[in-house]
Amino acid sequence: MKNGFTEFGLQPFLISALKEINFEQPTPVQEKLIPVIEAGRSVIGQSQTGSGKTHTFLLPILNHVDPEKQQVQVVITTPSRELAYQIHDAARQLVKFSDQEIEIGNYVGGTDKKRQIEKLNHRQPQVVIGTPGRVWDLIKSQALDVHLAAQFVVDEADMTLDMGFLNEVDKIAASLPKSLQMMVFSATIPKSLNVFLKKYMVNPVVEEIPVQSIISPTIENWLISTKSKGKNSVIHQLLTIGEPYLVLVFCNTKERADELTEYLKNQGLKVAKVHGGVPPRERKRVMKEIHNLTFQFVVATDLAARGIDIEGVSMVINDGIPDDLDFFIHRVGRTGRNGMSGVAITLYEPGEEAKISEIEKLGVKFQPKAIKNGEIVDSYDRNRRVTRVKDHHKLDPTMVGLVKKKKRKVKPGYKRQIRKAIELKDQRDRRVAKHQEFLKTKRQKIKQNRAKRNSGEH
């Protein structure tokens, strides 16, 4: 798309807002789905973190909001408070240059419900953004009037299902007009989500953006084996080697995040902690400080991986490999944004090679690394032993027999003979291989010299 976002017929205030944040070219999901949403079609967008889906639905929605109508025109739900704040901030930034005020309400759990109801009794926002539980509470109490809303967005639908909010989303959808344009965005589409989709969506446009297109080529994926070393000390070294701009360390559990945060603080580092067990008010304060770059290091769980968008993350560290490998993509997607370089470091322990192989099937190419003398250096391929065993099987039948005999209980003299025979065979094979390589190089030089002579004759 040569002319970028201007091809979508967006109002001037939106184009000005996009210029302010240096958004010049739409992402693949934006390029495919913005025109579809503009045309009034319901959509299911399957895309990962970092694909630009938030602006995919915000731009066409805000392009058609009528500031003259003081009524709810759009409802957007998302399963985490952090993501609700993120979408709210993005929406406010987009309407910044609008001549007429477009009011955007943000309603999440853990905030003052009574105050929200009092405000809604005086004035209804045009755009509602919030978590399913709080939005449904406000509708149920008749404080929030959504019966005229024309558009409904369910963001992070799979996470909504996982966190048990689908029932509330169902009730919200049932409160909206039947002639509704519905937009569902999700990293994955579980079978258990299909019943809900079929209930409210008729012939939607389904667009899937492959995982491989989301892993930015500017991200280096490093793989470090912790072996006998404790993960805490390895992570401390990674955080203190060099000068990383902003580092996110992802843990699989809240308990592990608490443990690691406490350890790093005891080492003298200033660390922020974000997970579902942190009280809402404190989490909001911490998130504000993170965005203001008060912290250089952030320890978080996957709730944060799906719900937080922090600019300038230079490094991501996977303290543990997630059981759901989709989360690996979400974690890595926190860095390497907008063409910037980034490093994603995955720590693994003996016995986790199978998980690493599964990640590699997603298109991730790991660079083996190690920490030596306070520096991160290249390391060996973890599969080197497997390769060596495979080569062992290429021995001739006589040597295979000797190897098998070696495993039997035989006299010491026989063991020495077998071991010596194997060593001699290995030495002979190496000499033959070396000689063949020498002959190959010599033949290549002869060919090159002939080619030079022939070109000189012509």
Backbone torsions as a table, in degrees:
resi	resn	phi	psi	omega
1	MET	NA	104.1	-171.4
2	LYS	-66.3	-39.8	-174.0
3	ASN	-94.6	13.2	176.0
4	GLY	60.5	-137.0	-173.7
5	PHE	-72.1	-16.4	-179.9
6	THR	-65.8	-20.1	179.1
7	GLU	-66.9	-18.8	-175.0
8	PHE	-86.5	-5.0	-179.6
9	GLY	72.1	34.2	-179.7
10	LEU	-76.1	150.7	178.6
11	GLN	-66.0	152.7	-176.5
12	PRO	-54.3	-36.4	-177.1
13	PHE	-65.1	-31.1	177.9
14	LEU	-73.2	-39.6	177.6
15	ILE	-62.3	-40.8	178.1
16	SER	-63.3	-40.7	179.9
17	ALA	-65.4	-39.5	179.3
18	LEU	-66.9	-36.6	177.8
19	LYS	-64.4	-36.8	-178.1
20	GLU	-62.9	-33.8	-179.7
21	ILE	-100.7	13.6	175.2
22	ASN	60.4	35.1	172.6
23	PHE	-88.7	107.8	-175.4
24	GLU	-105.2	-43.2	-178.2
25	GLN	-120.8	136.9	178.6
26	PRO	-68.6	150.2	174.7
27	THR	-76.5	167.1	179.9
28	PRO	-53.7	-42.8	-179.0
29	VAL	-68.4	-34.7	177.0
30	GLN	-68.5	-43.5	-178.8
31	GLU	-61.6	-36.4	-176.7
32	LYS	-83.9	-37.1	-170.2
33	LEU	-101.1	-24.5	179.5
34	ILE	-58.7	-46.6	178.2
35	PRO	-62.0	-34.3	179.8
36	VAL	-67.3	-43.9	178.4
37	ILE	-66.6	-40.1	177.1
38	GLU	-58.2	-33.6	-179.2
39	ALA	-79.7	-1.8	176.3
40	GLY	88.2	9.0	-179.3
41	ARG	-81.5	148.4	171.4
42	SER	-78.1	144.6	-174.9
43	VAL	-136.3	152.7	168.8
44	ILE	-121.5	112.4	-178.8
45	GLY	-107.8	113.8	178.7
46	GLN	-99.8	104.7	-177.2
47	SER	-151.5	159.2	-174.0
48	GLN	-95.0	171.3	173.8
49	THR	-55.9	137.7	179.0
50	GLY	90.3	0.1	-178.6
51	SER	-85.7	-10.2	179.1
52	GLY	89.2	25.3	-175.3
53	LYS	-70.1	-29.3	-179.7
54	THR	-58.7	-47.9	178.6
55	HIS	-74.4	-19.6	177.0
56	THR	-60.9	-40.4	178.6
57	PHE	-95.5	-29.8	-178.9
58	LEU	-66.1	-41.9	-176.0
59	LEU	-61.7	-54.4	179.6
60	PRO	-67.0	-30.6	178.3
61	ILE	-66.1	-52.3	-178.2
62	LEU	-68.8	-22.8	177.6
63	ASN	-66.2	-24.5	-175.5
64	HIS	-115.8	1.5	175.9
65	VAL	-66.2	134.5	-179.8
66	ASP	-98.1	107.8	-178.4
67	PRO	-64.7	-20.6	-178.7
68	GLU	-71.8	-26.1	-178.1
69	LYS	-93.7	113.0	179.7
70	GLN	-87.5	71.0	-179.3
71	GLN	-151.2	159.2	178.6
72	VAL	-70.3	119.8	-179.3
73	GLN	-108.9	-22.3	-176.7
74	VAL	-141.1	138.2	173.3
75	VAL	-122.7	128.5	179.1
76	ILE	-124.9	121.9	176.3
77	THR	-113.6	149.0	177.9
78	THR	-149.9	145.1	-169.2
79	PRO	-73.5	-20.3	-178.0
80	SER	-117.1	149.3	179.1
81	ARG	-62.8	-40.7	-178.4
82	GLU	-59.2	-43.9	-179.3
83	LEU	-68.0	-34.8	176.9
84	ALA	-62.6	-42.9	177.7
85	TYR	-63.5	-40.6	-179.2
86	GLN	-62.9	-47.0	179.9
87	ILE	-64.5	-40.3	179.1
88	HIS	-61.2	-45.0	178.7
89	ASP	-62.7	-41.9	179.9
90	ALA	-64.5	-40.9	180.0
91	ALA	-65.9	-42.7	179.6
92	ARG	-64.2	-36.4	178.1
93	GLN	-65.7	-37.2	-178.0
94	LEU	-70.5	-29.7	-178.8
95	VAL	-94.1	4.7	-175.6
96	LYS	-55.1	-37.6	-174.8
97	PHE	-99.3	10.4	179.2
98	SER	-71.6	136.0	179.5
99	ASP	-65.2	-36.8	178.5
100	GLN	-106.1	143.5	-177.1
101	GLU	-68.7	131.3	171.7
102	ILE	-111.9	114.2	-174.8
103	GLU	-86.5	128.7	-177.4
104	ILE	-120.5	117.7	-179.6
105	GLY	-96.6	141.1	179.8
106	ASN	-121.4	117.9	-173.5
107	TYR	-128.8	108.3	-179.2
108	VAL	-131.2	160.2	176.7
109	GLY	-64.5	153.6	179.3
110	GLY	87.2	-0.5	178.1
111	THR	-108.1	174.6	-174.7
112	ASP	-74.9	98.1	-177.9
113	LYS	-66.4	-41.2	-178.1
114	LYS	-60.6	-42.7	179.7
115	ARG	-66.2	-39.2	178.3
116	GLN	-62.5	-41.5	179.8
117	ILE	-64.2	-43.0	178.9
118	GLU	-60.3	-41.4	179.8
119	LYS	-68.7	-39.3	179.8
120	LEU	-67.8	-28.4	177.6
121	ASN	-66.4	-23.7	178.7
122	HIS	-95.7	-31.8	-173.7
123	ARG	-157.1	132.7	177.8
124	GLN	-99.7	135.9	177.5
125	PRO	-76.4	158.3	175.6
126	GLN	-78.0	-32.8	-178.6
127	VAL	-124.0	128.3	178.7
128	VAL	-109.2	126.1	176.2
129	ILE	-126.2	132.9	179.1
130	GLY	179.1	178.2	176.1
131	THR	-82.2	148.4	-174.1
132	PRO	-55.4	-42.4	-177.8
133	GLY	-60.9	-48.1	-178.6
134	ARG	-70.2	-41.3	179.0
135	VAL	-61.2	-44.1	179.5
136	TRP	-66.1	-38.0	176.8
137	ASP	-58.1	-43.3	-178.8
138	LEU	-69.8	-35.4	176.7
139	ILE	-69.0	-45.2	-177.9
140	LYS	-61.3	-36.9	179.6
141	SER	-82.1	3.1	177.8
142	GLN	64.7	19.9	175.8
143	ALA	-84.0	-35.2	-179.8
144	LEU	-103.9	119.6	-177.3
145	ASP	-101.7	107.6	-175.2
146	VAL	-113.6	10.2	-170.9
147	HIS	-69.3	-12.3	177.9
148	LEU	-107.4	2.4	-179.0
149	ALA	-63.6	136.4	-176.3
150	ALA	-100.7	-15.5	-175.6
151	GLN	-135.7	142.7	179.8
152	PHE	-136.6	124.2	179.6
153	VAL	-113.0	126.6	172.5
154	VAL	-109.6	103.4	-177.8
155	ASP	-93.9	147.7	-177.6
156	GLU	50.6	57.4	-175.3
157	ALA	-62.1	-39.1	-179.6
158	ASP	-66.8	-36.8	177.0
159	MET	-70.5	-34.6	175.5
160	THR	-59.7	-42.1	178.3
161	LEU	-66.6	-46.6	-177.7
162	ASP	-61.4	-35.2	-176.4
163	MET	-89.1	2.3	174.2
164	GLY	80.9	23.2	-178.1
165	PHE	-99.5	0.5	-174.7
166	LEU	-63.3	-32.0	178.6
167	ASN	-61.5	-43.7	177.8
168	GLU	-66.1	-40.4	178.5
169	VAL	-63.0	-39.2	177.0
170	ASP	-59.1	-44.8	-179.6
171	LYS	-66.9	-37.9	177.4
172	ILE	-63.0	-47.1	179.7
173	ALA	-59.5	-38.3	-179.9
174	ALA	-68.2	-20.2	-179.7
175	SER	-86.2	-9.8	-176.4
176	LEU	-94.0	161.8	179.5
177	PRO	-59.6	152.8	179.5
178	LYS	-69.2	-34.0	179.0
179	SER	-83.3	66.0	-171.4
180	LEU	-108.6	136.9	170.0
181	GLN	-90.3	116.5	-175.1
182	MET	-112.4	136.2	179.6
183	MET	-125.4	120.7	-179.3
184	VAL	-117.4	125.0	178.6
185	PHE	-119.9	134.9	-174.4
186	SER	-156.9	146.5	176.5
187	ALA	-71.9	-36.6	176.8
188	THR	-135.9	160.2	177.2
189	ILE	-118.2	88.4	178.8
190	PRO	-65.4	153.3	-180.0
191	LYS	-58.8	-36.9	-178.8
192	SER	-66.7	-12.1	177.5
193	LEU	-87.6	-20.1	-174.8
194	ASN	-62.3	-34.6	179.8
195	VAL	-60.0	-46.0	178.7
196	PHE	-62.9	-45.1	-178.2
197	LEU	-61.5	-44.0	-179.4
198	LYS	-67.2	-29.2	-178.5
199	LYS	-66.0	-37.9	-173.0
200	TYR	-114.4	-10.3	-175.1
201	MET	-120.4	126.6	179.3
202	VAL	-110.0	117.4	177.6
203	ASN	49.9	54.3	178.8
204	PRO	-74.2	158.7	173.2
205	VAL	-82.9	123.4	-178.7
206	VAL	-107.4	125.8	-179.4
207	GLU	-130.5	124.6	179.4
208	GLU	-115.1	125.5	176.7
209	ILE	-100.3	117.1	-175.3
210	PRO	-57.7	149.2	179.7
211	VAL	-57.4	-40.6	-173.6
212	GLN	-59.2	-30.3	-177.5
213	SER	-76.5	-12.1	-176.4
214	ILE	-90.7	-25.7	178.8
215	ILE	-76.3	106.2	-174.8
216	SER	-62.5	137.3	177.8
217	PRO	-67.9	-11.7	179.8
218	THR	-85.0	-1.2	-179.7
219	ILE	-95.3	129.3	172.2
220	GLU	-95.7	125.9	178.4
221	ASN	-99.8	108.2	179.4
222	TRP	-97.7	144.4	179.6
223	LEU	-121.6	122.0	-178.0
224	ILE	-125.6	126.2	176.5
225	SER	-85.6	128.3	-179.8
226	THR	-82.6	-21.3	178.7
227	LYS	46.3	-124.5	-177.5
228	SER	-85.2	-9.8	-178.8
229	LYS	-74.6	146.9	176.4
230	GLY	-74.7	141.4	-179.4
231	LYS	-61.0	-36.7	-177.7
232	ASN	-57.3	-47.3	-178.6
233	SER	-68.4	-36.0	178.4
234	VAL	-63.8	-45.2	-179.9
235	ILE	-64.6	-40.2	178.1
236	HIS	-59.9	-42.2	178.2
237	GLN	-63.9	-42.8	-178.9
238	LEU	-63.3	-35.5	-179.4
239	LEU	-74.4	-26.5	-174.7
240	THR	-103.8	-4.4	174.3
241	ILE	-84.8	126.1	-179.8
242	GLY	73.4	-161.3	-178.7
243	GLU	-130.7	73.3	177.8
244	PRO	-63.9	141.3	-176.4
245	TYR	-71.6	-54.1	178.7
246	LEU	-149.6	126.3	-174.5
247	VAL	-118.7	132.0	171.8
248	LEU	-108.0	126.0	176.2
249	VAL	-110.5	119.0	-176.2
250	PHE	-102.2	129.3	178.1
251	CYS	-112.1	154.6	-178.6
252	ASN	-78.6	-24.5	-178.0
253	THR	-134.4	159.2	177.3
254	LYS	-64.6	-38.3	-179.3
255	GLU	-62.3	-41.7	179.0
256	ARG	-67.3	-37.7	178.2
257	ALA	-63.5	-40.5	177.8
258	ASP	-62.8	-46.1	-178.1
259	GLU	-61.9	-47.4	-177.7
260	LEU	-66.7	-41.6	179.4
261	THR	-60.0	-45.1	-179.8
262	GLU	-61.6	-42.5	179.7
263	TYR	-62.2	-47.7	-177.1
264	LEU	-65.8	-36.5	177.0
265	LYS	-65.0	-38.9	178.2
266	ASN	-66.3	-20.7	176.7
267	GLN	-87.2	2.3	176.1
268	GLY	93.7	8.8	180.0
269	LEU	-91.4	145.4	175.8
270	LYS	-90.0	110.8	-170.8
271	VAL	-125.7	135.7	173.4
272	ALA	-96.8	146.8	179.9
273	LYS	-124.7	129.1	-179.1
274	VAL	-133.8	114.7	171.1
275	HIS	-158.4	173.9	-173.3
276	GLY	-63.6	-18.4	-179.4
277	GLY	-85.3	-10.3	178.2
278	VAL	-76.7	130.5	-179.8
279	PRO	-53.0	140.6	-175.2
280	PRO	-51.0	-45.2	-177.4
281	ARG	-64.4	-42.5	179.0
282	GLU	-67.3	-38.8	179.9
283	ARG	-63.1	-40.4	178.7
284	LYS	-63.4	-42.9	179.1
285	ARG	-63.2	-44.8	-179.7
286	VAL	-62.7	-42.4	-179.6
287	MET	-62.2	-38.7	178.3
288	LYS	-63.4	-42.0	179.3
289	GLU	-66.8	-35.8	178.0
290	ILE	-64.0	-45.9	179.7
291	HIS	-64.8	-28.1	177.5
292	ASN	-86.0	6.6	177.8
293	LEU	61.1	32.9	174.4
294	THR	-70.7	-31.4	179.9
295	PHE	-108.9	143.6	175.1
296	GLN	-98.1	-23.3	-177.0
297	PHE	-125.5	131.9	-179.7
298	VAL	-129.2	126.1	174.9
299	VAL	-103.7	127.8	-173.5
300	ALA	-145.4	165.0	172.8
301	THR	-103.5	-179.2	-175.9
302	ASP	-67.9	-18.9	173.1
303	LEU	-57.1	-42.8	178.3
304	ALA	-69.2	-35.7	-179.4
305	ALA	-60.5	-36.0	-179.4
306	ARG	-88.5	-17.3	-170.5
307	GLY	-117.2	1.4	-175.8
308	ILE	-125.8	136.9	176.1
309	ASP	-123.9	103.5	-177.9
310	ILE	-111.8	124.9	179.3
311	GLU	-73.7	145.7	171.4
312	GLY	83.2	18.4	177.6
313	VAL	-70.9	118.1	-176.6
314	SER	-94.8	-20.6	-177.2
315	MET	-148.0	139.1	172.6
316	VAL	-121.4	134.5	177.2
317	ILE	-120.1	124.6	174.3
318	ASN	-90.7	102.8	178.5
319	ASP	-62.3	-36.3	176.4
320	GLY	-142.0	156.0	178.2
321	ILE	-81.1	124.3	-178.5
322	PRO	-68.4	147.2	177.7
323	ASP	-64.9	-39.9	175.8
324	ASP	-90.3	108.1	-172.8
325	LEU	-68.1	-15.1	173.6
326	ASP	-59.0	-34.9	-179.6
327	PHE	-65.4	-27.8	178.0
328	PHE	-61.3	-44.7	179.3
329	ILE	-62.3	-41.4	179.3
330	HIS	-63.7	-40.9	179.9
331	ARG	-64.1	-52.2	-178.4
332	VAL	-60.8	-33.0	-179.2
333	GLY	-67.3	-4.7	178.0
334	ARG	-74.5	-19.4	-179.1
335	THR	-117.3	174.3	178.9
336	GLY	66.6	32.2	-178.4
337	ARG	-83.3	152.6	173.5
338	ASN	49.3	40.9	175.5
339	GLY	80.1	-0.9	179.5
340	MET	-79.4	155.0	179.4
341	SER	-80.6	155.9	179.0
342	GLY	-159.1	160.0	178.7
343	VAL	-125.0	130.9	174.6
344	ALA	-115.8	118.5	-176.8
345	ILE	-108.5	126.1	178.2
346	THR	-112.4	123.1	176.7
347	LEU	-93.7	137.1	178.2
348	TYR	-140.5	155.0	-178.5
349	GLU	-111.7	162.7	176.1
350	PRO	-55.2	135.4	-178.5
351	GLY	99.7	-6.1	-179.2
352	GLU	-105.6	13.7	-178.5
353	GLU	-60.5	-34.1	-178.6
354	ALA	-63.4	-39.6	178.2
355	LYS	-65.3	-40.4	178.3
356	ILE	-61.4	-42.3	179.4
357	SER	-61.8	-38.1	178.2
358	GLU	-64.6	-39.9	178.1
359	ILE	-64.8	-40.0	179.5
360	GLU	-62.4	-29.4	177.2
361	LYS	-66.3	-20.8	177.9
362	LEU	-78.2	-3.8	179.7
363	GLY	102.8	6.4	179.6
364	VAL	-82.7	129.2	177.8
365	LYS	-108.9	110.3	-177.4
366	PHE	-84.2	144.6	170.5
367	GLN	-108.1	114.6	-179.8
368	PRO	-67.0	130.8	-178.5
369	LYS	-133.0	164.5	176.2
370	ALA	-149.2	160.4	177.3
371	ILE	-105.1	118.7	179.3
372	LYS	-135.5	127.7	178.3
373	ASN	52.5	41.6	176.3
374	GLY	75.9	14.9	179.0
375	GLU	-130.6	152.9	174.9
376	ILE	-93.0	119.6	-175.8
377	VAL	-123.8	162.5	176.1
378	ASP	-65.6	144.5	-179.8
379	SER	-123.9	-175.3	-178.1
380	TYR	-87.8	158.9	176.3
381	ASP	-68.2	130.5	-178.2
382	ARG	-63.9	-18.5	-177.6
383	ASN	-91.0	9.9	-173.9
384	ARG	-62.6	-35.8	-179.9
385	ARG	-66.9	-38.3	179.0
386	VAL	-62.3	-41.9	179.3
387	THR	-63.0	-40.2	-178.7
388	ARG	-65.2	-40.1	178.0
389	VAL	-64.0	-40.4	179.0
390	LYS	-61.5	-41.2	179.3
391	ASP	-65.4	-33.7	178.9
392	HIS	-59.0	-35.5	-177.7
393	HIS	-70.9	-10.8	-179.6
394	LYS	-85.6	0.1	177.9
395	LEU	-59.9	152.6	177.5
396	ASP	-69.1	161.7	-175.2
397	PRO	-53.6	-35.8	-179.3
398	THR	-62.1	-45.0	-177.9
399	MET	-70.7	-35.9	176.6
400	VAL	-59.4	-41.5	177.7
401	GLY	-61.1	-41.7	179.2
402	LEU	-63.6	-40.4	178.8
403	VAL	-62.8	-42.0	179.4
404	LYS	-64.9	-40.7	179.6
405	LYS	-64.1	-32.5	-177.8
406	LYS	-61.0	-29.7	-178.0
407	LYS	-78.3	-17.6	179.8
408	ARG	-78.2	164.5	176.6
409	LYS	-81.1	101.1	179.5
410	VAL	-124.4	170.1	-179.3
411	LYS	-67.7	152.4	-178.8
412	PRO	-52.3	-38.1	-179.3
413	GLY	-61.6	-42.3	178.5
414	TYR	-64.4	-39.1	180.0
415	LYS	-60.4	-43.8	179.8
416	ARG	-64.0	-40.6	179.5
417	GLN	-62.8	-44.7	-179.5
418	ILE	-64.2	-45.4	-178.7
419	ARG	-61.4	-41.4	-179.6
420	LYS	-66.6	-39.3	179.6
421	ALA	-63.1	-40.6	179.6
422	ILE	-65.8	-42.1	-179.6
423	GLU	-64.3	-43.0	178.6
424	LEU	-62.3	-41.1	179.3
425	LYS	-63.3	-41.8	178.9
426	ASP	-63.3	-42.9	-179.9
427	GLN	-63.1	-43.5	-179.9
428	ARG	-62.3	-42.8	180.0
429	ASP	-63.4	-39.0	179.9
430	ARG	-66.9	-40.3	178.5
431	ARG	-63.7	-43.3	179.3
432	VAL	-61.7	-44.8	-179.1
433	ALA	-63.3	-40.2	179.9
434	LYS	-65.3	-42.0	180.0
435	HIS	-65.2	-40.7	178.5
436	GLN	-63.8	-38.3	178.9
437	GLU	-66.2	-38.3	178.6
438	PHE	-63.6	-46.1	179.5
439	LEU	-62.6	-39.5	-179.9
440	LYS	-62.7	-44.0	179.5
441	THR	-64.7	-40.4	-179.6
442	LYS	-64.4	-43.5	179.5
443	ARG	-62.2	-38.6	179.7
444	GLN	-64.3	-40.4	178.9
445	LYS	-65.1	-40.4	178.8
446	ILE	-61.8	-45.4	179.3
447	LYS	-60.6	-42.6	-179.8
448	GLN	-63.3	-42.2	179.7
449	ASN	-64.8	-41.6	177.0
450	ARG	-61.0	-43.5	-179.6
451	ALA	-62.3	-38.5	178.5
452	LYS	-65.0	-43.4	179.9
453	ARG	-62.8	-44.4	-179.8
454	ASN	-62.1	-41.1	-179.8
455	SER	-68.6	-31.3	178.3
456	GLY	-69.2	-36.1	179.0
457	GLU	-66.5	-33.8	179.5
458	HIS	-82.0	NA	NA
